[in-house]
Amino acid sequence: MPVTNHLKGETSPYLLQHILNPVDWYPWGKEALDKARRENKPLLVSIGYSACHWCHVMERESFKDREVAHLMNRHFVCIKVDREERPDIDHLYMNAVQMVSGHGGWPLNCFALPDGRPFWGGTYFPKQQWMGILERVSELYHQQYEDVLKQADNLTKGASTAHFVEAGRENPAFGRPDVQNMFDNLMEYADRKQGGTAGAPKFPLPGNQAFLLHYHNQTKNHLALEQFKLTLKKMAMGGIYDQIGGGFARYATDVHWKVPHFEKMLYDNGQLISLYSDACKHTGDPFYKAVVYESIAFAERELSSPDGLFYSALDADSEGEEGKFYVWTGKEVDALLGDDAPLIKEYYRIGKEGLWEQGKNILLRTVEDEEFAHRMDMDRDLWKKVLDRSKRKLLQARDGRVRPGLDNKVLISWNALMIAGLSDAYAAFRDERFLKSATNAAGFILAHAMDKDGRLYRTLWDKKPVIAGFLEDYALFSMALVSLYQVSGRLPYLKAAKKLAEYVLEHFSTPGTHLFAFSATDAEQLAAPHYELHDNVIPASNSVMARVLFYLAHYFEEARWGDRSSKMLGDMRERLDKYSSSFTNWGILLMHHTGPFHTIVIAGPEAASRAAEFNTMYLPDVLIAWADTEKNASGLPVFSKRFAPGKTMIYVCSMGHCKRPVETVEEALAQLG
């Protein structure tokens, strides 16, 4: 039987991929740190994730190599970390590596003192370079320890202060110029021809696009809407989008959205389902609807768990080759599609723009269906039949290939993004399957990953919680519950969001700042605390939590929650207009403050149908609260004295102050102004 290291019993697929390495890997924990202290060895903390291409490359080149493993085991206590399970550890060592080298990425390999303080690190290293680094770092640790200790002190202090924002003394006033500045700064870096941010690689960055649409809604700025539509169309027609199976890859390596880094992540697709649903709400363009339906179909087909939750990711590689599962040769398409092949090859630009390498093609489009049918002088309905049957044949054939690896972790925060996406898709299209999927996932999390006191967990394995939740989990799941309440009218979702927020206020608040720590105050404390401020592909947990508190303040008429949210935004104000792309979720909260914000309260027997009408509209500065009976509204202050016998009344309110009640959606919309 093969000898295993100390990763046996772990639940992370990424860690288990390394269980037969000759490197004597430990998971992060007391056993490894105690061993390092006892033997006076530095830590080698190697961080990655299952879908990471270069993580697999370094494992093949170095971690499976006995010569390399001998050096690692001799000189270091080696710890393997899944960044998706333990983002707190990843934040600490990523910050350190970025301070040392000016850049970061995965695999992340960081050297630390036995107490966990980092002193040097980098990302991917080829075998020979890596072996030289191992020898040199070990020599430095034992022969120049004082220098190593000084470096560790400096990096730890830097990591401690880099993201700490001191509490402001006053609440600043926010104005429209602040939002204008954010928009202007965002557009300075926009790609006006291909969408997204200028240059390569290109990430979808859903938060940036959501900001643009929201900004257009408030200001009617035509440029914002055009940039938004350009980006969404270019992405969905590019190779970053799976043209036959639905769903988006993590990013494109080029400026044209053509060549994806083929890994597909749950967090991207959950957010993009929300984004394309909102695009369809706002524009009515069926192009966006097709993307939503195909992306949900992908998630349900390839990422669904038996419990109704969603797995984390699909690898970029299959059979050791990046993208092999997704690409096609012209001959393969000819053999599968027969007479339809010439049209499909023209449509997906096979042999033309789609040509990639070694005669293989990445499927992409340059025109929409209606224009293509016109160019081919075909009836649009006939073209749709040809396309649909061809996509079915291609998908069926592809399903027979060796599949990319599946990371079957269940992460609460990423599931929350998919729950929100499904809720937004249901709001836009009224497809009951989407609501059922969202409620099933949320119900399972509430039953198995949340304690009665509001404590939330990060991961579930075999219906059992494994790791304590971080701020990201609380914030994103709370936000998902708010979204789900608005479309379902089920008050327990909103009450659960309230309980989670109360837990965060008690257990994640720290002295000297209005922002929340990433880890709970009663959780394991690493060498330096972390405060997540920057909106990246996933929005910052603090920006999400600030929005959650803002929304719950309106639902429960709790001014102190609104005040905390405003103070968080105020303390971030100086950063917003300088680096707007990193703060667009904060920017959405800023727009809530600078434009009229309302809660629409619908009370009475026709509440569900009225709410459905509002939910199909793009109303980003509106919360929906609805109930058909007083019993179903119990405990929510916005419903106090709102019911009239036999009538369905609509109230347009703001923190308890409501305009005169009306009975039609049209009248309520007029009151929004």
C-alpha positions, 0 to 999 in steps of 0.5 A: 500500500502506498505511503501517505503523508499527514493529509489523510482524513482531510475533506479538501479535494485539493489537499487529497490530490497531494496525499501520495506525494513524497513530500510529508505534507501536513494540513494547517494546524497545531501538529505542524506548528508544534513540530516546527517549534520542536525541531526548529524548522521554518514552515513552508506553507504551499497554497493553491486550489483544485482548479489551478493549472500551475498548481498541478504543474508544480506538483508534477515537476516538484512535489512528486519528485523524490529529490525535491521532496527530500530537500523539503522534508529535511529542511522544512515542516511542509504545510499544504493549504486549500485557499478556498477552505482557508482564505484567512491563511491565504490572505496572510501569506499572499499579502506577505509575498506581494510585499516581498515580490510585488506580485502574487498568484497561485501556487503560493509558496511562503516561508515562515517562522515556526510561529507562522510569521512569514519572511519570504515567498513567491509563486510558481518555481520550476524544479531546479530553481525551486531546489536552489531556493530551498537550500538558500532559505534553509541556510538563511534561517539557520545562519542569518536568523536575526535578519530573517527575524527582522524580515518576519517582523516587518512583513507581519507589521505590514500585513497587520496595517495594510488593510486596517482602516481607522474609524473616522470621527465624523460621518461625511456627507456623500454627494453625486460628485462622489459617484461621478468621480468613481464612474470617470475613474472606472472609464479611464481603464475601460476597453471601449472596443472589447469591453471589460478593463483594458489589456489582458488578461480579462476577468469578468469582474461582475461588480464593475458591470453591476456598477455601470448598469446601476449608474446608468439607471440613476443618471441616464448616462448613455456611455455607462449603458453602452459599456455595460452592454458591450462587455456582456455581449463580448464576453458571452460571444467569446471563448470565455463562455462555453458556447455549447454547454453554458457557463463562463471560465474564470478569465480570458488570457487575451484582449478579445475574450477568446482564449479562456483559462479553462477552469470554471468556478461557481462564484463567477457563474452565480454572479454572472447569472445575476448580472445577465438577469438584470441586463435582461430586466433592463433592456428586454434583450433575449440574448441575455436570457439565453445566457442565464438559462444556459449558465444555470443548466451548466451549474445544475448539470455539472456542479450540483450535489445530491443535497441540492447544493453546488460544488466549487469548480471544474479544473482547467485540465483534463488528461494533463492538457489545459482546455482539451475537454472544450476544443474542437478540430474541423474534422471532428465537427464535420464527422459529427454534424454532416450537412450542418457542419459548414454552417456551424463552423462558420457560426463558431468561426472554426478555422478562422477567429476560433483557431487556437493551436495544433489545429484545434478551435475554441468555439466563439461567435462574432455576430448574434443569431439574427444577423447570422441568419440574415447573412446566410439568407436563412429563416431565423426559425430554421437557423435556430433548429439547426443550431439547437440540434447541432449544439445537442450533438456537440454536447453529447459527443463532448460528454463522452470525453475524459472530464476535467476534475471536479472540486466537490467542496461545498462552500457556503459563500459561493453557494450564496452567490448561486442562490442569489443568482437563481433568485435574480433569474427567478425575479426576471423570468418567473421560472419556478425551477429557479426558485425551487433550486434557490430555496432548496440550497438555502434551506439545506444551509440553514439546516446544516451549516448555521447554529441557532445562535447565528454561528455560520460555517464555511464548508459542509462535508457529508451534511456536516460542518467542517470549518468555521465561517469567515466574514465572507460567508456571513456577508454573502449568505445574508445577502442571498437571503435578502434576495431570496426573501424579496422573490419568495416573500418567506419571512424566515429568510429575512429573519435568518439574515438578521440573526447572521448580521447580529452575530457579525456585529458581536463577533467580528467587530474590533476596536478602532475601526468600523469595519469587520475583521475577516475572522471572528474574534473567538476564532483562530488568530493568525500572525496578522489580522485581515480586513477585506476591503477591495472588491475583486471578482468576489466583492469584499466581505466588508462591502457586502456586509455594509450593504446587508446592514443598510438593507436590514436597517430599512426592513427592520427600521433599525437606525443603528445598523444604517448608521454602522453601514454609513460609517463603514462607507465613510471610512472607505470614501478616500479610496473610492474615486482613486481606484474605482475598479477595486471598490465598485460594490462599495460604489453601489452602496454609495449610490444608495446614499446619493439617490432616492432609496425606497422600500416598497411594502405590499400588503394584502391578498394580491401581494404575490402578483404585485411583487412579481411585477416589481421584481421583473423590473430593474429597480436597484434602489428599491427593496421589496417587502410583501405579505398576503396576511398579517400572520405572514408579516409578523415581526417585520416593522415595515408591515405595521398598520399596513393591512386593509381588509379585502385590499392590496395596498402598496406603500413606498417607504423610506425608514418608516416614512411612507407616502400615501398608499396606492393600489396599483404598480403604476401609481407606486412607480410614479411615487418613486420619482 
